[in-house]
Amino acid sequence: MITSKQRAYLRSLSQNLDTIFQIGKGGITEEICNQISNALTARELIKVRVLENSGYTAKEAAEEISRAVSSEVVSCVGTKFVLYRESEKKKRIELN
């Protein structure tokens, strides 16, 4: 579990991130969860966008995906959300 101070720091890091995944009409599948998990292993912090035709709100999608890939929801604004999961092999982000 991350603290609110750590969450604020991660949120500041996520400002410059590009959206690397989109949740569309296909919804949240096992395949998209696997891809997101792999991206979190490589990057630790990722931004995802939820399209209007997906049937999910950004908050619903963030919670479902974070449970599936064992990550933390950093922020959820509009149609985008940010996920964080500490990487054991390639630690890039230092949380105090």
C-alpha positions, 0 to 999 in steps of 0.5 A: 500500500502506498501513502498519500505522499508517495501517491502525490509523487507518482502523480507528478511523475505521471504528468509527462507520461503518454497513454500506452493502453486504451480500453475500448469496446472489447472491454477488459480481457485477460490479454489486455491485463497480461499486456498491462502487467508486462508494461508495469514490470518494465516501466512501473508507472503507466497511463491508460485511457478508457474510450466511451464505447468500452462500457466502463468508467475510468474508475471502474476500469482502474479498480478491475485492472489493478486487482487483476495485475496486483497494482496500485491506482495512483490517480483517475482523472476524466477518461484516464488513469495511472497504475503503479506496481513496483518492479523487483528486477528493474526498479526505476522509481524510488519511493521514500 
